[in-house]
Amino acid sequence: MAFTVIRYSERPALWEDTADISHEVWPEYNQHGDVLGPYWGRLFDEFADYQFALFDGEAAEVIAEGHTVPCDWDGTTEGLGDGIDAMIVAAFEARAAGRPPTALCALAAEVRPRFQGGGLADRMLDAMSEMGRQAGLGHLIAPVRPSLKHRYPITPIEQYLTWTRENGEPFDPWIRVHVRRGGTIAKPVPRSMSIAGTVAEWEQWTGMRFPGDGQYTFPDGLAPVEIDHDRDRGSYWEPNVWIVHAL
Ligand SMILES: CC(C)(COP(=O)(O)OP(=O)(O)OC[C@H]1O[C@@H](n2cnc3c(N)ncnc32)[C@H](O)[C@@H]1OP(=O)(O)O)[C@@H](O)C(=O)NCCC(=O)NCCS
């Protein structure tokens, strides 16, 4: 498929047509990150060079969106921290403090559903890697959201990560793409992204009723949500896997 990579900074108007992509790609609950949500809009103002689209010029259509943020990772596994929430906060802090970035952190790859399964995963990582190289950054680091984890919501991420196919490759397709291109699995992150809401919000986001307290699996959830009626709270932690690519 022919496409060009266009950064938000180059052509912001392109993003007027892409508001739908997030809604097409992400389940509703996933668009309510406690930490990620408030920072997301700021990516376009403060890191406009690092948000991009794969654009099919012939069809005049955006086929995928990618989001990244430069960060001052110290090169250690501990320094990768507790996942996507912690890393996005650290990236904005580093920028405010004037600390130079060392790595590019992948935040999201969003391929429009009708183009999924067509080999674009690798192309998204090509674009992110090229962006990192052009900025003189040494690594692409990714808190990966395993794409089949939602079918195994009660399996701990540490265990899910050990599963392999017959040929020894990772069981999860998205992790597999990363590893095949040389990415190193650094560590599982059971609590990467926090999503909390009232019980009514969770019922609306998931299309389910939660009559009592306790843990529930739900459609497209990578882990269970914990429901507490006394506190009127539903709490969910999305698990991720840190993968590191040298650029
Ligand atoms: C995850 C995503 C970026 C992958 O891009 P893609 O273009 O759909 O994937 P590709 O066609 O390049 O396939 C990559 C691998 O996944 C496999 N795959 C693709 N769709 C699959 C599906 N529905 N079920 C199982 N495996 C699947 C492919 O077979 C391939 O593995 P293989 O090379 O071992 O055969 C894309 O599907 C997407 O945007 N998904 C929704 C958002 C998301 O989860 N993003 C990632 C976290 S930020």
The ligand as a Tripos MOL2 file, in Angstrom:
@<TRIPOS>MOLECULE
LIG
   48    50     1     0     0
SMALL
NO_CHARGES

@<TRIPOS>ATOM
      1 C1         -2.0820   -3.5400   16.5220 C.3       1 LIG1
      2 C2         -2.0410   -2.9460   15.1110 C.3       1 LIG1
      3 C3         -1.2220   -1.6460   15.1340 C.3       1 LIG1
      4 C4         -1.3830   -3.9640   14.1870 C.3       1 LIG1
      5 O1         -1.3800   -3.4840   12.8690 O.3       1 LIG1
      6 P1         -1.9650   -4.3940   11.6830 P.3       1 LIG1
      7 O2         -1.6630   -3.6730   10.4070 O.co2     1 LIG1
      8 O3         -3.3880   -4.6910   11.9770 O.co2     1 LIG1
      9 O4         -1.1240   -5.7360   11.8440 O.3       1 LIG1
     10 P2         -0.3480   -6.5340   10.7160 P.3       1 LIG1
     11 O5         -1.2540   -6.8250    9.5600 O.co2     1 LIG1
     12 O6          0.9170   -5.8230   10.3920 O.co2     1 LIG1
     13 O7         -0.0680   -7.8960   11.4860 O.3       1 LIG1
     14 C5          0.8590   -8.0130   12.5170 C.3       1 LIG1
     15 C6          0.7340   -9.3820   13.1180 C.3       1 LIG1
     16 O8         -0.5290   -9.4790   13.7880 O.3       1 LIG1
     17 C7         -1.2730  -10.5800   13.2580 C.3       1 LIG1
     18 N1         -2.6860  -10.1740   13.2930 N.ar      1 LIG1
     19 C8         -3.2340   -9.1240   12.6620 C.ar      1 LIG1
     20 N2         -4.5430   -9.0380   12.9680 N.ar      1 LIG1
     21 C9         -4.8050  -10.0660   13.8110 C.ar      1 LIG1
     22 C10        -5.9810  -10.5440   14.4790 C.ar      1 LIG1
     23 N3         -7.1490   -9.9150   14.3620 N.pl3     1 LIG1
     24 N4         -5.8810  -11.6340   15.2680 N.ar      1 LIG1
     25 C11        -4.7010  -12.2760   15.4150 C.ar      1 LIG1
     26 N5         -3.5600  -11.8950   14.8030 N.ar      1 LIG1
     27 C12        -3.6130  -10.8010   14.0220 C.ar      1 LIG1
     28 C13        -0.7360  -10.7900   11.8830 C.3       1 LIG1
     29 O9         -0.9690  -12.1000   11.4180 O.3       1 LIG1
     30 C14         0.7290  -10.4850   12.0920 C.3       1 LIG1
     31 O10         1.3920  -11.5610   12.7140 O.3       1 LIG1
     32 P3          2.2600  -12.5790   11.8070 P.3       1 LIG1
     33 O11         3.1820  -11.7100   10.9950 O.co2     1 LIG1
     34 O12         2.9750  -13.4130   12.7940 O.co2     1 LIG1
     35 O13         1.2920  -13.3010   10.9480 O.co2     1 LIG1
     36 C15        -3.4650   -2.6340   14.5710 C.3       1 LIG1
     37 O14        -4.2060   -3.8230   14.4500 O.3       1 LIG1
     38 C16        -4.2500   -1.6540   15.4280 C.2       1 LIG1
     39 O15        -4.1960   -0.4530   15.1990 O.2       1 LIG1
     40 N6         -5.0270   -2.1700   16.3950 N.am      1 LIG1
     41 C17        -5.8800   -1.3960   17.2740 C.3       1 LIG1
     42 C18        -5.1030   -0.4780   18.1940 C.3       1 LIG1
     43 C19        -4.0010   -1.1870   18.9290 C.2       1 LIG1
     44 O16        -4.2070   -2.1800   19.6140 O.2       1 LIG1
     45 N7         -2.7920   -0.6440   18.7750 N.am      1 LIG1
     46 C20        -1.6070   -1.2130   19.4090 C.3       1 LIG1
     47 C21        -1.3840   -0.7190   20.7700 C.3       1 LIG1
     48 S1         -0.9860    1.0120   20.7880 S.3       1 LIG1
@<TRIPOS>BOND
     1     1     2 1
     2     2     3 1
     3     2     4 1
     4     2    36 1
     5     4     5 1
     6     5     6 1
     7     6     7 2
     8     6     8 1
     9     6     9 1
    10     9    10 1
    11    10    11 2
    12    10    12 1
    13    10    13 1
    14    13    14 1
    15    14    15 1
    16    15    16 1
    17    15    30 1
    18    16    17 1
    19    17    18 1
    20    17    28 1
    21    18    19 ar
    22    18    27 ar
    23    19    20 ar
    24    20    21 ar
    25    21    22 ar
    26    21    27 ar
    27    22    23 1
    28    22    24 ar
    29    24    25 ar
    30    25    26 ar
    31    26    27 ar
    32    28    29 1
    33    28    30 1
    34    30    31 1
    35    31    32 1
    36    32    33 2
    37    32    34 1
    38    32    35 1
    39    36    37 1
    40    36    38 1
    41    38    39 2
    42    38    40 1
    43    40    41 1
    44    41    42 1
    45    42    43 1
    46    43    44 2
    47    43    45 1
    48    45    46 1
    49    46    47 1
    50    47    48 1
@<TRIPOS>SUBSTRUCTURE
     1 LIG1         1 GROUP 0 **** ****
